């Protein structure tokens, strides 16, 4: 709350109405609201606000009680509208298996960056080694299906880290 006496210094009779800059955010992601309310300090009557050169101005006394004491309420409200994307990963391990085979079940659900286009996709993947199942479903944010597969894990090879590496030229067998 700012009290503005009518007989005070000139700077006290005006309150700058400005807005801070939000660097790096496109205007479509930021909702900004300003409000200015000028009231008589003595009786609480809402006074008419004049805005000149970006400043709140009122030199008239209160029409209700004649007081020149004024209170200015400035409200600045910025709301950043961002889309939250989360991701959950889960692994079930069995310590009775050797180190490399302890992970028995893996699950991923959530958003991931699609490297080819730089956008986000929603991915659900379940790998169950005990039941020999592999399921993956990938959709765009619009809901369009990019990829969907459900098969035996033993049939799922030649993808991702399971791709066969090509031998460099000149590394023939039997040499």
Secondary structure, 3 states (H helix, E strand, C coil): CEEECCCCCHHHHCEECCCCCCCCCCHHHEEEEEEEEEEECCCCCEECCEEECCEEECCCCCCCCCCCCEEEEEEEEEEECCCCCCEEEEEEECCCCCHHHCEEEEEEEEEEECCCCCCEEEEEEEEECCCCEEEEEEEECCCCEEEEEEEEHHHCCCCHHHCCCCCCCCCCCCC
